Amino acid sequence: MEEKKREEITEEEEAEVEIWKYVFGFVNMAVVKCAIELGIAEAIENHGSSMTISELSSTLNCAPPHLHRIMRFLVHLRFFKEKPSAHGLIAYQQTPLSRRLMRHGENSMAAFILLESSQVMLAPWHCLSTRVLANGTSAFDTAHGKDVWVFAAADEGHNKLINDAMACDARVAVPAIVKGCPEVFNGVETLVDVGGGDGTTLSILAKAFPWIRGISFDLPHVVKVAEKFHGVEYVGGDMFHFVPQADAALIKWVLHDWGDDECIQILKKCREAISKEKGKVLIFEAIVEEDEGDNKFKSVRLMLDMVMMAHTNEGKERTLKEWDYILRQSGFSRYNIKPIHAVQSLIEAFP
């Protein structure tokens, strides 16, 4: 009895501290966004060594007292490290985490952070409970009066944020495919990337597998403004109506935006487009499992599911059982799951 009481007291003490993370949960995102907009990581990287507040504030044209408080918080979040300078002052140095805030870094996630922290994408979160209660109108529709795709088509600035974020994800995730399961591209001479955005995914794959001819297929307003990559053909159209023919189709982080019926419709169009002899559809999506234990990406996948609820009409992150249903309803005879070092897995589906 005494032991149980002590456990309850400990839980109460933990809750007393833990709840404050949710009272001020927005602060982390806001300060990290601030760091990206100020260019703190780029300044230190370009300097070539650690920088003091005086050096940073001079480079960034910032008020030193305010910048000091921002850096103190970012050090607390472990984005930067402190070290003594030659003059005995505190200097700040880069970490692998801070380099992900550089807009053009190798593992940059800056564009993704800027998209998700934009006013457009934050507004639907205030309507999430309405979405759950109504079980109909999406939170994004409630906030903006139209769905995310119609909004992006009419707003060039937001469309660019989306395209930059998807390119950002491709630069991080596609190398994981190349490294984790290169064999899936053996024999594939033509590859259509359905929802291919600006072609970043195909440009990375073409460098790794130079025999592949890539077709980046997306909505006309996306293709129109895409910065073109050498060796990638760009085709505008609607994936619900047709998909350009190729040996294989790749569809990366698209199906989670849609409900089951829409996914089945899209996958049927993909199956119709691929070669019947050596064709396959490569689906790059997260797989949520209730029993995945301490998998380090579990919390990310669950957060993504909430993002889909906030930002799409019927989108969601799916379990393996849910993926099995969609694939079989789409007419695929078999599929393989290829786990890789990423939030997503690769599903190799055969007609």
C-alpha positions in Angstrom: 0.0 0.0 0.0 2.8 2.4 0.9 4.7 1.5 -2.3 1.6 2.2 -4.4 1.1 5.6 -2.7 4.7 6.5 -3.4 4.2 5.6 -7.1 1.1 7.9 -7.2 3.1 10.7 -5.6 5.9 10.3 -8.1 3.4 10.3 -11.1 1.8 13.5 -9.6 5.2 15.2 -9.3 6.1 14.2 -12.9 2.8 15.5 -14.1 3.4 18.8 -12.3 6.4 19.4 -14.5 5.3 17.6 -17.7 2.1 19.7 -18.2 4.2 22.8 -18.7 5.6 21.3 -21.9 2.1 21.5 -23.3 1.3 24.9 -21.9 4.2 26.3 -23.9 4.6 23.6 -26.5 4.5 26.1 -29.3 7.7 27.8 -28.1 10.1 25.2 -29.5 8.7 25.5 -33.0 8.6 29.3 -32.9 12.2 29.7 -31.7 13.5 27.1 -34.2 11.7 29.0 -37.0 13.3 32.2 -35.7 16.7 30.6 -35.9 16.1 29.6 -39.5 14.8 33.0 -40.5 17.8 34.8 -38.9 20.3 32.4 -40.5 22.1 31.5 -37.3 23.4 28.1 -38.5 24.6 29.5 -41.8 26.4 32.3 -40.1 28.4 30.0 -37.8 29.0 27.5 -40.7 30.3 30.3 -43.0 32.5 31.6 -40.2 34.2 28.3 -40.1 34.4 28.2 -36.3 32.4 29.0 -33.2 31.1 32.6 -32.7 30.5 34.8 -29.7 27.3 36.7 -29.3 29.1 39.9 -30.4 30.3 38.3 -33.6 26.9 36.7 -34.3 24.9 39.8 -33.6 27.3 41.9 -35.8 27.0 39.3 -38.7 23.2 39.0 -38.4 22.5 42.6 -37.5 20.7 41.5 -34.3 20.3 43.1 -30.9 22.9 41.2 -28.7 20.6 40.9 -25.6 17.8 39.4 -27.6 20.1 37.1 -29.6 21.7 35.9 -26.3 18.3 34.8 -25.0 17.5 33.0 -28.3 20.9 31.2 -28.2 20.5 30.3 -24.5 17.2 28.5 -25.4 18.6 26.8 -28.5 21.5 25.5 -26.4 19.0 24.2 -24.0 17.3 22.4 -26.9 20.8 21.0 -27.9 20.8 22.7 -31.3 24.1 24.5 -30.5 26.9 23.9 -28.0 28.7 26.4 -25.9 32.5 26.5 -25.6 35.0 29.1 -24.2 36.4 31.5 -26.7 40.0 32.7 -26.9 39.1 35.8 -24.9 37.2 33.9 -22.2 33.8 34.6 -23.6 31.1 32.0 -24.4 31.1 31.0 -28.1 28.5 28.9 -30.0 29.3 26.0 -32.3 27.3 23.9 -34.7 25.9 20.4 -34.0 24.4 17.8 -36.4 21.0 19.1 -35.2 21.8 22.8 -36.0 23.1 22.0 -39.4 19.6 20.7 -40.2 18.4 24.3 -39.9 20.6 25.5 -42.8 18.4 26.2 -45.8 20.8 24.5 -48.2 22.6 22.0 -45.9 23.0 18.3 -46.9 20.4 17.1 -44.3 18.4 20.3 -44.2 14.9 20.2 -42.8 14.5 24.0 -42.8 12.0 24.1 -45.6 9.8 21.5 -43.9 9.9 23.5 -40.6 9.0 26.7 -42.5 6.0 25.0 -44.1 4.6 23.4 -41.0 5.2 26.6 -38.9 3.5 28.9 -41.5 0.3 30.6 -40.6 -1.6 28.7 -43.2 -0.6 25.3 -41.8 -0.9 26.3 -38.1 -4.5 27.7 -38.5 -6.2 24.3 -39.0 -4.8 23.0 -35.6 -7.2 25.4 -33.9 -10.1 23.6 -35.6 -9.0 20.0 -34.8 -11.7 19.4 -32.2 -14.3 20.6 -34.7 -13.0 18.1 -37.2 -13.3 15.3 -34.6 -16.7 16.3 -33.5 -18.2 17.0 -36.9 -16.5 13.9 -38.6 -16.9 15.7 -41.9 -15.4 19.0 -42.8 -11.7 19.0 -42.6 -9.9 21.3 -40.2 -8.1 23.0 -43.1 -11.4 23.6 -44.9 -12.8 25.1 -41.7 -9.8 27.4 -41.3 -9.4 28.5 -44.9 -12.7 27.8 -46.7 -11.1 25.4 -49.2 -8.9 22.3 -49.1 -5.1 22.4 -49.1 -4.7 21.6 -52.8 -7.1 24.3 -54.0 -5.5 26.7 -51.6 -2.0 25.9 -53.0 -3.1 26.1 -56.6 -4.3 29.7 -55.9 -1.4 30.8 -53.7 2.0 30.8 -55.3 3.8 31.5 -52.0 2.2 28.6 -50.2 2.6 26.3 -53.3 6.4 27.1 -53.1 6.5 26.3 -49.4 5.0 22.8 -50.1 7.3 22.1 -53.1 10.4 23.2 -51.1 9.3 21.0 -48.2 8.8 18.0 -50.4 12.1 18.5 -52.0 13.7 18.8 -48.6 12.2 15.5 -47.5 13.4 13.9 -50.8 17.0 14.9 -50.1 16.8 13.3 -46.7 14.7 10.2 -47.4 15.6 9.1 -51.0 19.2 8.4 -50.2 17.8 6.0 -47.5 16.1 4.1 -50.4 19.2 4.1 -52.5 21.3 2.7 -49.6 18.7 0.4 -48.1 17.2 -1.4 -51.1 18.9 -0.5 -54.4 17.8 -3.8 -55.8 14.3 -2.6 -56.4 15.5 -0.5 -59.3 17.2 -3.4 -61.1 15.7 -3.6 -64.6 13.8 -0.4 -64.3 14.5 1.7 -67.4 11.7 4.2 -67.1 10.3 5.5 -63.8 7.3 7.8 -63.3 7.2 9.7 -60.0 3.5 10.3 -59.3 3.2 13.6 -57.4 6.9 14.2 -58.3 6.9 17.9 -57.4 10.0 19.6 -58.7 11.8 16.4 -59.7 14.2 16.3 -56.8 13.4 12.6 -56.0 14.1 11.6 -59.6 17.3 13.7 -59.9 18.7 11.8 -56.9 17.7 8.4 -58.2 19.1 9.2 -61.7 22.5 9.9 -60.2 22.4 6.6 -58.3 21.0 4.6 -61.1 22.0 6.4 -64.4 20.2 3.9 -66.6 16.8 5.2 -65.4 14.9 7.8 -67.4 12.6 9.7 -65.1 9.2 11.3 -65.6 8.1 13.7 -62.9 4.3 13.8 -63.0 2.3 16.4 -61.0 -0.5 18.9 -61.3 0.1 21.5 -64.0 0.6 24.4 -61.6 3.3 22.4 -59.8 5.1 21.4 -63.0 4.9 24.9 -64.4 7.0 26.5 -61.7 9.4 23.6 -61.0 13.1 24.2 -61.4 13.9 21.6 -64.0 16.6 18.9 -63.5 18.7 17.6 -66.4 17.5 14.2 -67.6 14.0 14.5 -65.9 10.9 14.8 -68.1 8.1 16.9 -66.7 4.4 16.0 -67.4 1.4 17.9 -66.0 -1.8 16.1 -65.3 -4.2 14.6 -62.7 -3.3 11.3 -61.2 -7.0 10.5 -60.7 -7.4 10.5 -64.5 -4.2 9.0 -65.8 -0.5 8.3 -65.1 2.2 8.3 -67.8 3.4 4.9 -68.9 6.7 3.6 -67.6 8.3 0.4 -66.4 7.6 1.3 -62.8 5.8 4.0 -60.8 7.0 5.6 -57.7 4.5 7.3 -55.4 6.1 9.0 -52.4 4.3 10.5 -49.5 1.1 11.1 -51.6 -1.3 8.3 -50.6 -1.3 9.4 -46.9 -3.1 12.6 -48.1 -6.1 10.6 -49.2 -8.9 8.3 -48.0 -9.0 4.6 -49.0 -11.3 5.0 -52.0 -9.0 7.8 -53.5 -5.9 5.7 -52.8 -7.4 2.7 -54.6 -8.3 4.9 -57.6 -4.8 6.4 -57.7 -3.1 3.0 -57.4 -5.3 1.5 -60.1 -4.1 4.3 -62.5 -0.5 3.5 -61.5 -1.1 -0.3 -62.1 -2.5 0.5 -65.6 0.5 2.7 -66.4 3.3 0.2 -65.6 4.8 -2.6 -67.7 2.9 -5.9 -67.3 6.0 -8.0 -67.6 8.5 -6.2 -65.3 6.3 -3.5 -63.8 6.0 -2.6 -60.2 4.7 0.3 -58.1 7.0 1.6 -55.4 5.1 3.1 -52.5 7.1 5.2 -50.1 4.9 5.7 -47.0 4.9 5.3 -43.2 3.6 2.1 -41.7 2.1 2.5 -38.2 2.0 -0.5 -36.0 0.5 -0.6 -32.5 3.2 -3.0 -31.3 6.3 -1.4 -32.8 7.6 -0.8 -29.3 10.6 1.5 -29.0 11.0 2.1 -32.7 12.6 5.5 -32.8 10.3 6.9 -35.5 7.1 5.7 -33.8 6.3 9.1 -32.3 7.0 10.8 -35.7 4.5 8.5 -37.5 1.9 9.1 -34.9 2.4 12.9 -35.1 2.1 12.6 -38.9 -1.2 10.9 -38.5 -2.4 14.0 -36.5 -1.0 16.2 -39.3 -3.1 14.3 -41.8 -6.2 14.8 -39.7 -5.5 18.6 -39.5 -4.5 19.2 -43.0 -6.4 16.8 -45.3 -10.0 15.6 -45.7 -9.5 11.9 -45.3 -5.8 11.4 -45.2 -4.1 9.2 -42.5 -1.0 7.2 -41.7 -1.9 3.5 -42.1 -1.2 0.2 -40.5 0.1 -2.8 -42.4 -3.4 -4.3 -42.3 -4.8 -1.1 -43.9 -2.1 -1.0 -46.6 -2.9 -4.7 -47.3 -6.6 -3.8 -47.9 -5.8 -0.9 -50.2 -3.3 -2.9 -52.3 -5.5 -5.9 -52.7 -8.5 -3.7 -53.6 -6.3 -2.0 -56.2 -5.6 -5.3 -57.9 -2.0 -6.0 -56.9 -1.2 -9.7 -56.7 1.6 -9.4 -54.1 3.9 -7.0 -52.4 7.1 -6.8 -50.3 7.8 -4.4 -47.4 11.3 -3.0 -47.4 12.2 -1.3 -44.1 14.7 1.4 -44.5 16.4 4.0 -42.2 13.6 6.6 -42.5 10.2 7.5 -41.1 8.7 5.8 -44.2 9.1 2.2 -45.5 9.1 1.1 -49.1 6.3 -1.1 -50.3 7.1 -2.9 -53.6 3.8 -3.9 -55.2 3.4 -6.1 -58.3 0.4 -6.3 -60.7 
